[in-house]
């Protein structure tokens, strides 16, 4: 099933529950309501519908007649619009504000001509008598400028009924929406015959896209057309299907929808499809919890699943307890000029997707574990960014990584190279970075990367990382922790990429440090020398212990070995025998 077809099915389910507007309507943020008397006069000051505090106040979501798609021309909306069209006032210079207001009045005189509805007649009388100068004379707030405005009769205002909600207004809008010559053909999405949508409504809420919205389907240049077709005739999708997929997608992209998460520059939405509404809801909640929609408020069910993973439970057992028979969809969108590009689209059984994600979580397990037991994708991506700033995350990396996780394919190798560059630049070998490197080694290179310190691992990169951590411990034990720079600060980048240049230097430098330790703590010196000897003995005799260079995967193992050995020194255990002998 295509992305658009699955969105149409999602719209049908949400429409049955009253969660999305009816055909021909869309949800818009409305900031002010002007209350009118039957004679068209204004009844008091406009009502402020905005929510929030200070500058973050936003309009109230309201189902209104679908807005006209504007490019560069002047096109008013039916019974509502921004202040420039409705009142002829704007906060900016507004070179064509007068023309916009004139067109709004002219269009409504044509649309509402012949109507005898009380509400529609009141609006016409208001427009006939209104002049932009009255805005200041009435003392209406400056904050009202450039905001979306609707109208209501004062007698119906307290009941929450606006003029566009009245039966006559809805009937007239249905007639206006079907006017004009329209091509009828089989819809590519539903297969049913119907009028073809020439222009598709805008998709709003995609991070980085135009605030007015952008399109997934559009043909605005001759190069995109074929066989003499124009606009939507090049990919015939019915008006009903067009409205349905855009309404569903706009609903999913809302900030509080529970169906979206920002992964790098990819605005990702997901939804479930089965005959069991409760199973759909549970599946969406679980995947939303995995992706970290709300890191501070994880559900108990998500915590329980992750605890089972950390406890070593088999993934097959965990998947068997999840909702069954649910098709799941994940769509990643990113801005591309005035359009939206589809970064990835995935459709599969929820159990399959959940298994792949849990396998990803399993590959990330490491000891000692990070402070955050279940870090979100966004939190892990921050580790790849310069200065850990979200704006420095590579644009395509997030989408490619998420697609690889959910499809079970190898991770993008740019993730490996980016992390290695960050380690060489800032020398911060932390749990999250090492966990990601470990998962890449397992997934892409089919290597048995150890979860915790593995004294039996003979890989040269892992052994060199352990040896580097031991040399650092020798320096710290001899000079204390207040040195200006440790060998990690000076040599980590070179040691992990060109061991032959650095390790002989570290070996010579450790001799005076060990001598100093021996004078103060002879037992600890013996333990460190034994540890160095054990690691050196693990290196294969027919192989160069200090290679001239290490490939990326060996540099990842270097970081893993360093992390394991370094944290082994801080592990809280019983006093070793050597320490007891010194006591």
C-alpha positions as CSV (number, residue, x, y, z in Angstrom):
1,X,0.0,0.0,0.0
2,X,1.3,3.4,-0.9
3,X,1.9,6.2,1.6
4,X,-1.1,8.2,0.2
5,X,-3.4,5.2,0.2
6,X,-2.6,4.3,3.8
7,X,-3.2,8.0,4.8
8,X,-6.6,7.9,3.1
9,X,-7.5,4.8,5.2
10,X,-6.2,6.5,8.3
11,X,-8.4,9.6,7.5
12,X,-11.5,7.4,7.2
13,X,-10.9,5.9,10.7
14,X,-10.3,9.3,12.3
15,X,-13.3,10.8,10.6
16,X,-15.5,8.1,12.0
17,X,-14.2,9.1,15.5
18,X,-14.6,12.9,14.8
19,X,-10.9,13.6,15.0
20,X,-10.5,15.3,11.7
21,X,-12.6,17.8,9.8
22,X,-15.2,16.8,7.2
23,X,-14.5,16.9,3.4
24,X,-14.0,20.5,2.3
25,X,-12.9,21.7,5.7
26,X,-9.5,21.9,7.5
27,X,-8.2,22.7,10.9
28,X,-6.7,26.1,11.2
29,X,-5.4,28.2,14.1
30,X,-8.0,30.9,14.7
31,X,-7.0,33.8,16.9
32,X,-10.0,36.2,17.0
33,X,-13.7,36.0,16.7
34,X,-15.8,39.0,15.7
35,X,-19.4,38.9,17.0
36,X,-22.1,40.5,14.9
37,X,-25.7,41.5,15.4
38,X,-28.3,40.7,12.8
39,X,-28.0,44.1,11.3
40,X,-24.3,43.6,10.7
41,X,-23.2,45.9,13.5
42,X,-20.3,44.8,15.8
43,X,-21.4,43.4,19.2
44,X,-18.5,44.4,21.5
45,X,-14.8,43.9,21.1
46,X,-13.5,40.8,19.3
47,X,-13.0,37.7,21.4
48,X,-9.4,36.6,21.8
49,X,-9.3,32.8,21.2
50,X,-5.6,32.4,21.6
51,X,-4.0,30.0,24.1
52,X,-0.8,30.1,26.0
53,X,1.1,33.0,27.5
54,X,3.2,35.9,26.3
55,X,4.7,35.7,22.8
56,X,4.0,31.9,22.6
57,X,0.3,32.4,22.4
58,X,-1.3,30.5,19.5
59,X,-4.7,30.4,17.9
60,X,-7.3,27.8,18.8
61,X,-7.5,24.9,16.3
62,X,-10.9,25.2,14.5
63,X,-12.5,23.4,11.6
64,X,-13.1,26.0,8.9
65,X,-13.8,25.9,5.1
66,X,-10.6,24.7,3.4
67,X,-8.3,27.6,2.6
68,X,-7.5,28.6,-1.0
69,X,-4.0,27.6,-2.0
70,X,-2.2,30.9,-2.6
71,X,1.0,31.3,-4.6
72,X,1.5,34.9,-5.7
73,X,-2.1,35.9,-6.5
74,X,-4.9,37.3,-4.3
75,X,-7.4,34.7,-3.3
76,X,-9.7,35.1,-0.3
77,X,-11.0,32.3,1.9
78,X,-14.7,31.6,2.5
79,X,-16.1,33.2,5.6
80,X,-12.7,33.6,7.4
81,X,-9.2,34.8,6.7
82,X,-6.3,36.9,8.1
83,X,-6.9,40.5,9.0
84,X,-5.5,41.9,5.7
85,X,-8.3,40.2,3.8
86,X,-11.1,40.5,6.4
87,X,-10.5,44.0,7.7
88,X,-7.9,45.6,5.4
89,X,-5.4,46.1,8.2
90,X,-1.9,44.6,8.7
91,X,1.0,45.1,11.0
92,X,3.5,45.4,8.1
93,X,3.6,47.9,5.2
94,X,1.1,45.8,3.2
95,X,1.5,47.2,-0.3
96,X,-1.6,45.2,-1.6
97,X,-3.6,45.1,1.6
98,X,-6.3,47.3,0.1
99,X,-6.6,45.0,-2.9
100,X,-6.8,41.9,-0.7
101,X,-9.6,43.4,1.4
102,X,-11.5,44.6,-1.8
103,X,-11.3,41.1,-3.2
104,X,-12.6,39.5,0.0
105,X,-15.6,41.8,0.0
106,X,-16.2,41.4,-3.7
107,X,-16.0,37.6,-3.6
108,X,-18.4,37.3,-0.6
109,X,-20.9,39.6,-2.3
110,X,-20.9,37.1,-5.2
111,X,-20.8,34.0,-3.1
112,X,-23.6,35.1,-0.7
113,X,-25.8,36.8,-3.3
114,X,-29.4,35.6,-3.0
115,X,-29.0,34.0,0.5
116,X,-31.6,34.8,3.1
117,X,-29.7,33.2,6.0
118,X,-29.5,35.5,9.0
119,X,-25.8,34.9,9.7
120,X,-24.7,35.3,6.1
121,X,-26.7,38.4,5.7
122,X,-25.2,39.9,8.9
123,X,-21.7,39.3,7.4
124,X,-22.6,41.0,4.2
125,X,-24.0,44.0,6.0
126,X,-20.8,44.2,8.1
127,X,-18.6,44.1,5.0
128,X,-20.7,46.7,3.3
129,X,-20.3,49.1,6.2
130,X,-16.7,48.3,7.2
131,X,-13.7,50.6,6.5
132,X,-10.1,49.9,7.6
133,X,-10.1,53.2,9.5
134,X,-12.7,51.9,11.9
135,X,-10.2,49.4,13.3
136,X,-8.3,52.1,15.3
137,X,-11.5,54.0,16.0
138,X,-13.0,51.0,17.7
139,X,-9.9,50.5,19.8
140,X,-9.3,47.0,18.6
141,X,-6.0,45.4,19.7
142,X,-2.9,45.7,17.6
143,X,-2.2,42.0,18.3
144,X,-5.2,41.2,16.1
145,X,-3.4,42.3,13.0
146,X,-2.2,39.4,10.7
147,X,-4.2,36.9,12.7
148,X,-6.9,34.5,11.4
149,X,-10.4,35.8,12.1
150,X,-13.9,34.2,12.0
151,X,-17.4,35.6,12.6
152,X,-20.4,34.6,14.7
153,X,-23.8,35.9,15.5
154,X,-23.9,37.3,19.1
155,X,-27.0,35.1,19.7
156,X,-25.0,32.0,18.9
157,X,-21.5,32.9,20.1
158,X,-21.9,31.5,23.6
159,X,-23.0,28.2,22.0
160,X,-19.8,28.0,20.1
161,X,-21.5,28.3,16.7
162,X,-19.7,30.4,14.1
163,X,-21.2,31.7,10.9
164,X,-19.3,29.1,8.8
165,X,-20.9,26.4,11.0
166,X,-24.4,27.4,10.1
167,X,-26.3,24.9,7.9
168,X,-26.9,27.4,5.1
169,X,-23.1,28.3,5.1
170,X,-22.1,24.6,4.9
171,X,-24.6,23.9,2.1
172,X,-23.4,26.9,0.1
173,X,-19.7,25.9,0.6
174,X,-20.5,22.4,-0.7
175,X,-22.0,24.0,-3.9
176,X,-19.1,26.4,-4.3
177,X,-16.6,23.5,-4.0
178,X,-18.1,21.6,-6.9
179,X,-18.3,24.5,-9.3
180,X,-16.4,24.7,-12.5
181,X,-15.3,22.3,-15.2
182,X,-13.4,19.4,-13.6
183,X,-11.8,16.3,-15.3
184,X,-13.2,13.0,-14.0
185,X,-11.0,9.9,-14.1
186,X,-10.0,6.9,-12.0
187,X,-8.1,8.0,-8.9
188,X,-4.6,6.6,-8.6
189,X,-5.0,6.2,-4.9
190,X,-8.5,4.8,-4.4
191,X,-9.3,3.5,-7.9
192,X,-12.7,5.2,-7.8
193,X,-13.8,7.7,-10.5
194,X,-14.1,11.3,-9.4
195,X,-13.1,14.9,-10.2
196,X,-9.3,15.3,-10.2
197,X,-7.7,17.7,-7.8
198,X,-5.8,20.3,-9.8
199,X,-3.8,21.6,-6.8
200,X,-3.2,19.7,-3.6
201,X,-3.6,21.4,-0.1
202,X,-0.5,22.3,1.7
203,X,1.1,20.1,4.3
204,X,2.0,22.1,7.5
205,X,4.1,21.3,10.5
206,X,7.2,19.9,8.7
207,X,10.3,21.3,10.4
208,X,12.2,23.7,8.1
209,X,9.5,23.9,5.4
210,X,7.7,27.1,4.6
211,X,5.3,28.3,7.3
212,X,2.5,28.5,4.8
213,X,3.0,24.8,4.1
214,X,4.4,22.8,1.3
215,X,3.3,20.0,-1.1
216,X,4.1,16.4,-1.6
217,X,2.4,16.3,-5.0
218,X,2.8,19.4,-7.3
219,X,3.6,20.2,-10.9
220,X,4.5,23.9,-11.1
221,X,7.0,23.8,-14.0
222,X,6.8,22.6,-17.6
223,X,9.6,20.2,-17.0
224,X,7.4,18.2,-14.6
225,X,4.5,17.8,-17.0
226,X,3.9,15.3,-19.7
227,X,1.5,14.5,-22.6
228,X,0.1,18.0,-22.5
229,X,-1.4,17.6,-19.0
230,X,-1.4,20.5,-16.6
231,X,-1.1,20.5,-12.8
232,X,-2.8,17.6,-11.1
233,X,-3.8,15.9,-14.3
234,X,-0.2,14.6,-14.5
235,X,-0.9,12.3,-11.5
236,X,-4.7,12.1,-11.3
237,X,-5.8,11.9,-7.6
238,X,-9.4,12.6,-6.8
239,X,-10.4,15.6,-4.7
240,X,-11.8,13.4,-2.0
241,X,-8.5,11.4,-1.8
242,X,-6.4,14.5,-1.9
243,X,-8.4,16.1,0.9
244,X,-8.2,12.8,3.0
245,X,-4.5,12.3,2.8
246,X,-3.6,15.9,3.5
247,X,-6.1,16.1,6.4
248,X,-4.7,13.0,8.0
249,X,-1.1,14.0,7.5
250,X,-1.7,17.5,8.9
251,X,-3.3,15.9,11.9
252,X,-0.4,13.6,12.5
253,X,2.1,16.5,12.1
254,X,0.5,18.5,14.9
255,X,2.8,19.0,17.8
256,X,0.6,17.3,20.4
257,X,-0.8,14.5,18.1
258,X,1.3,11.7,19.6
259,X,2.1,10.5,16.1
260,X,5.2,12.6,15.2
261,X,8.8,12.9,16.3
262,X,11.6,15.0,14.9
263,X,14.6,12.9,13.9
264,X,17.3,15.3,12.6
265,X,15.8,17.2,9.7
266,X,13.2,14.5,9.1
267,X,9.7,15.1,10.5
268,X,8.6,11.5,11.1
269,X,5.0,10.4,11.6
270,X,3.7,6.9,12.3
271,X,0.3,5.3,12.5
272,X,-1.3,1.8,12.9
273,X,-4.0,0.1,10.9
274,X,-6.1,-2.8,12.1
275,X,-9.7,-3.6,12.9
276,X,-9.0,-3.4,16.6
277,X,-8.9,0.2,17.7
278,X,-7.4,-0.6,21.1
279,X,-4.6,-2.6,19.4
280,X,-3.9,0.4,17.1
281,X,-3.6,2.7,20.1
282,X,-1.4,0.4,22.0
283,X,1.0,-0.2,19.1
284,X,1.2,3.6,18.5
285,X,1.9,4.2,22.1
286,X,4.6,1.6,22.2
287,X,6.5,2.8,19.2
288,X,6.1,6.4,20.3
289,X,7.7,5.4,23.6
290,X,10.5,3.7,21.9
291,X,11.2,6.7,19.7
292,X,11.1,9.0,22.8
293,X,8.2,11.3,22.0
294,X,8.2,12.3,25.6
295,X,11.4,11.3,27.3
296,X,10.3,12.6,30.7
297,X,7.1,10.7,30.8
298,X,7.7,7.1,29.5
299,X,4.8,4.8,30.1
300,X,5.2,1.9,32.5
301,X,4.7,-0.5,29.6
302,X,7.7,0.9,27.7
303,X,9.8,0.8,30.8
304,X,8.8,-2.8,31.4
305,X,9.8,-3.8,27.9
306,X,13.2,-2.1,28.1
307,X,13.8,-3.6,31.5
308,X,13.2,-7.1,30.0
309,X,15.8,-6.2,27.3
310,X,18.4,-5.1,29.9
311,X,17.6,-8.2,31.9
312,X,18.5,-10.4,29.0
313,X,15.0,-11.7,28.1
314,X,14.8,-13.2,24.6
315,X,13.4,-10.8,22.0
316,X,11.0,-13.5,20.7
317,X,9.4,-13.7,24.1
318,X,8.9,-9.9,24.3
319,X,7.5,-9.6,20.8
320,X,5.0,-12.3,21.5
321,X,3.5,-10.1,24.2
322,X,3.0,-7.1,21.8
323,X,-0.2,-6.3,19.8
324,X,-0.7,-8.8,17.0
325,X,-2.2,-8.4,13.5
326,X,-1.5,-4.6,13.3
327,X,-0.1,-3.1,10.1
328,X,2.2,-0.2,10.9
329,X,3.4,2.8,8.8
330,X,6.3,5.2,9.3
331,X,6.8,8.2,7.0
332,X,9.7,10.6,7.1
333,X,9.4,14.0,5.5
334,X,12.0,16.7,4.9
335,X,11.8,20.2,3.3
336,X,12.9,20.7,-0.3
337,X,12.3,24.3,-1.5
338,X,8.5,24.7,-1.8
339,X,8.0,20.9,-1.8
340,X,8.4,18.1,0.7
341,X,10.7,15.2,0.0
342,X,9.9,11.7,1.3
343,X,13.0,10.6,3.2
344,X,11.6,7.1,3.9
345,X,8.3,5.2,4.0
346,X,7.9,1.9,5.7
347,X,5.0,-0.5,5.9
348,X,5.1,-3.7,7.8
349,X,3.6,-5.8,10.6
350,X,4.0,-4.1,14.0
351,X,5.6,-7.2,15.4
352,X,8.3,-7.1,12.7
353,X,9.0,-3.4,13.2
354,X,9.1,-3.8,17.0
355,X,11.4,-6.8,16.7
356,X,13.8,-4.8,14.6
357,X,13.8,-1.9,17.0
358,X,14.3,-4.2,20.0
359,X,17.2,-5.8,18.2
360,X,18.7,-2.3,17.8
361,X,18.2,-1.7,21.5
362,X,19.9,-5.0,22.2
363,X,22.9,-4.0,20.1
364,X,23.2,-0.8,22.0
365,X,23.6,-2.6,25.4
366,X,26.9,-1.8,27.0
367,X,28.5,-2.0,30.5
368,X,28.8,0.4,32.2
369,X,25.5,1.6,30.8
370,X,24.7,5.3,30.1
371,X,23.0,7.4,32.7
372,X,19.9,7.5,30.4
373,X,18.7,3.9,30.3
374,X,16.7,4.4,27.1
375,X,18.1,7.5,25.2
376,X,16.0,8.8,22.4
377,X,17.2,8.8,18.8
378,X,17.6,12.6,19.0
379,X,19.7,12.3,22.1
380,X,22.0,9.8,20.4
381,X,22.3,12.0,17.3
382,X,23.5,14.9,19.4
383,X,26.6,12.8,20.1
384,X,27.5,13.1,16.4
385,X,27.2,16.9,16.2
386,X,29.9,19.4,16.5
387,X,29.7,21.1,20.0
388,X,26.6,18.8,20.5
389,X,24.4,21.4,18.8
390,X,21.3,20.0,17.1
391,X,21.8,22.3,14.1
392,X,25.1,20.6,13.4
393,X,23.6,17.1,12.9
394,X,24.2,16.0,9.4
395,X,20.9,16.5,7.4
396,X,20.5,13.0,5.9
397,X,22.0,11.0,8.8
398,X,19.0,10.9,11.0
399,X,16.6,9.6,8.3
400,X,19.0,7.1,7.0
401,X,19.7,5.7,10.5
402,X,16.0,5.4,11.4
403,X,15.2,3.8,8.1
404,X,18.0,1.2,8.7
405,X,16.8,0.5,12.2
406,X,13.1,-0.1,11.1
407,X,14.0,-2.0,7.9
408,X,16.7,-4.1,9.5
409,X,19.3,-3.0,6.9
410,X,23.0,-2.0,7.7
411,X,23.4,1.3,9.4
412,X,24.8,4.3,7.3
413,X,28.6,4.2,7.4
414,X,28.6,8.0,7.7
415,X,27.4,7.4,11.3
416,X,30.6,5.4,12.0
417,X,32.9,8.0,10.3
418,X,31.2,10.9,12.0
419,X,31.5,9.4,15.5
420,X,35.2,8.6,14.9
421,X,35.8,12.2,13.8
422,X,34.1,13.5,17.0
423,X,36.1,11.2,19.2
424,X,39.4,12.3,17.6
425,X,38.3,16.0,17.9
426,X,37.0,16.2,21.5
427,X,38.3,12.9,23.0
428,X,35.0,12.3,24.9
429,X,34.7,8.5,24.9
430,X,31.3,8.3,26.6
431,X,28.8,5.4,27.0
432,X,26.4,6.6,24.3
433,X,29.1,7.0,21.6
434,X,30.7,3.7,22.4
435,X,27.2,2.0,22.4
436,X,26.5,3.3,18.9
437,X,29.9,2.2,17.7
438,X,29.3,-1.3,19.2
439,X,25.9,-1.5,17.4
440,X,27.6,-0.6,14.1
441,X,30.2,-3.3,14.5
442,X,27.6,-5.9,15.2
443,X,25.1,-4.9,12.4
444,X,27.4,-3.8,9.6
445,X,30.5,-5.9,10.2
446,X,29.0,-9.0,11.8
447,X,31.5,-8.7,14.6
448,X,31.0,-10.1,18.1
449,X,31.7,-6.8,19.8
450,X,31.7,-7.4,23.6
451,X,29.2,-5.7,25.9
452,X,31.6,-5.5,28.8
453,X,35.3,-6.0,29.3
454,X,36.4,-9.1,27.4
455,X,39.9,-10.2,28.5
456,X,39.9,-12.9,25.8
457,X,39.3,-10.6,22.8
458,X,42.3,-10.6,20.6
459,X,41.3,-8.0,18.1
460,X,44.2,-5.5,17.7
461,X,42.0,-2.4,17.8
462,X,40.3,-3.6,21.1
463,X,43.7,-4.6,22.7
464,X,45.3,-1.2,21.7
465,X,42.3,0.6,23.2
466,X,42.7,-1.4,26.5
467,X,46.5,-0.7,26.5
468,X,45.9,3.0,26.0
469,X,43.6,3.1,29.0
470,X,46.2,1.3,31.1
471,X,48.9,3.8,30.1
472,X,46.5,6.6,31.1
473,X,45.8,5.0,34.4
474,X,49.6,4.7,35.0
475,X,50.0,8.4,34.3
476,X,47.1,9.4,36.6
477,X,48.3,7.1,39.4
478,X,51.8,8.7,39.2
479,X,50.9,12.4,38.7
480,X,47.3,12.6,40.2
481,X,44.2,13.8,38.5
482,X,45.1,17.5,38.5
483,X,47.4,17.4,35.5
484,X,46.7,19.9,32.8
485,X,46.4,17.3,30.1
486,X,46.4,13.5,30.2
487,X,47.7,11.3,27.4
488,X,44.1,11.0,26.2
489,X,43.9,14.7,25.7
490,X,47.2,14.8,23.8
491,X,47.3,11.5,21.9
492,X,43.9,9.8,21.7
493,X,43.3,10.8,18.0
494,X,46.7,9.8,16.9
495,X,46.9,6.6,19.0
496,X,43.5,5.3,17.6
497,X,44.4,6.0,14.0
498,X,48.2,5.6,13.8
499,X,49.4,3.4,16.7
500,X,52.9,2.9,15.4
501,X,53.7,6.6,15.9
502,X,52.3,6.9,19.5
503,X,52.5,3.6,21.4
504,X,56.4,3.4,21.5
505,X,56.3,6.9,23.0
506,X,53.7,5.9,25.6
507,X,55.6,2.8,26.5
508,X,58.8,4.8,27.2
509,X,56.8,7.5,29.1
510,X,55.2,4.9,31.4
511,X,58.6,3.7,32.7
512,X,59.3,6.7,35.0
513,X,55.6,6.8,36.1
514,X,55.7,3.1,37.1
515,X,58.9,3.8,39.0
516,X,57.2,6.6,40.9
517,X,54.1,4.4,41.7
518,X,56.5,1.6,42.9
519,X,57.9,3.9,45.6
520,X,54.5,4.8,47.0
521,X,52.3,1.7,46.2
522,X,54.5,-1.2,45.1
523,X,51.5,-3.7,45.0
524,X,49.6,-1.4,42.6
525,X,52.7,-1.1,40.4
526,X,52.9,-4.9,40.2
527,X,49.2,-5.1,39.2
528,X,49.6,-2.5,36.5
529,X,52.7,-4.2,35.0
530,X,50.9,-7.5,35.0
531,X,48.0,-5.9,33.2
532,X,50.3,-4.4,30.6
533,X,52.0,-7.8,30.1
534,X,48.7,-9.6,29.8
535,X,47.5,-7.3,27.0
536,X,50.8,-7.4,25.2
537,X,50.8,-11.2,25.4
538,X,47.4,-11.3,23.8
539,X,48.8,-9.7,20.6
540,X,49.5,-12.2,18.0
541,X,53.3,-12.8,17.6
542,X,53.1,-13.0,13.8
543,X,51.2,-9.7,13.6
544,X,52.5,-6.2,14.0
545,X,51.4,-5.1,17.6
546,X,51.5,-1.5,16.5
547,X,50.0,-1.1,13.0
548,X,50.9,1.9,10.9
549,X,47.2,2.7,10.7
550,X,43.8,1.4,11.8
551,X,40.7,1.3,9.6
552,X,37.4,2.8,10.9
553,X,36.1,-0.5,12.3
554,X,39.3,-1.0,14.3
555,X,39.2,2.6,15.5
556,X,35.6,1.8,16.8
557,X,37.0,-1.3,18.6
558,X,39.8,0.9,20.0
559,X,37.2,3.2,21.6
560,X,35.3,0.1,22.9
561,X,38.4,-1.4,24.4
562,X,39.4,1.9,25.9
563,X,36.0,2.5,27.4
564,X,35.8,-1.0,28.9
565,X,39.3,-1.0,30.4
566,X,39.0,2.6,31.7
567,X,35.8,1.9,33.5
568,X,37.1,-1.4,34.9
569,X,39.5,0.7,37.1
570,X,36.4,2.5,38.6
571,X,34.3,-0.6,39.1
572,X,33.2,-0.9,42.8
573,X,34.4,-4.3,44.0
574,X,35.9,-5.9,47.0
575,X,39.4,-4.6,47.9
576,X,41.9,-6.5,45.7
577,X,44.5,-8.5,47.4
578,X,47.3,-6.1,46.5
579,X,45.4,-3.3,48.2
580,X,44.9,-5.4,51.3
581,X,48.6,-6.2,51.5
582,X,49.3,-2.4,51.4
583,X,46.8,-1.7,54.2
